[in-house]
Amino acid sequence: MRRLAARSAVLCALFLGACPDDQPQDPLDPDLLVALAEAGGRGRGEALSGRYFTVSEVLECDCPQRMGVDLCAGGAAQLIGLDGPAEVVQVDGWLTFTPEAAVLPWALSGAVERDRSFALAGLSALAVGLFTIDLHARFDGEFAADRRLHGELAHRLLGELPDGPVDCRASYAIDGEPVPDA
């Protein structure tokens, strides 16, 4: 087996196009998410900060039904609080997004650019009693001139629930509008 691996490495070096590392990187790879979460952008000020009300629409989902909850039919969106209030904070090139009504506590951070586009990411974990669940998430989008936001959020749920393991992905179209100050 080791000889086969060594031969593959040599062949890979000789024929660069045949290397397994040429495969595209998983957009929810933990190392990539950490790099995105720590990146700053060129957007200035704090004009995009505030409370937003967000709604989601499932684009793709391979999550199974777990504990009587259909994770694809809005269950995961409820679990992570995609439909409801969220706190958005902008500080000179940095942006955070924190849903307020999430069962699993989580937040995303990352870069916001001058053109109001953003790339946010985060890793969260929750251990409660008999189950543990990790959330790997990424939110790419932009703000319109009227401060409404829209984009696509992708996540991976990974862990052990009382009724078995879970490792699934979903993506959502997210729209949000600022909540007027009271």
Secondary structure, 3 states (H helix, E strand, C coil): CHHHHHHHHHHHHHCHHHCHHHCCCCCCCHHHHHHHHHCCCCCCCCCCCEEEEEEEEEEEECCCEECCEEHHHHHHHHHCCCCEEEEEEEECCEEEEEECCCCCCCCEEEEECCCCEEEEEEEEEEEECCEEEEEEEEEEEEECCCCCEEEEEEEEEEEEECCEEEEEEEEEEEEEEECCCC
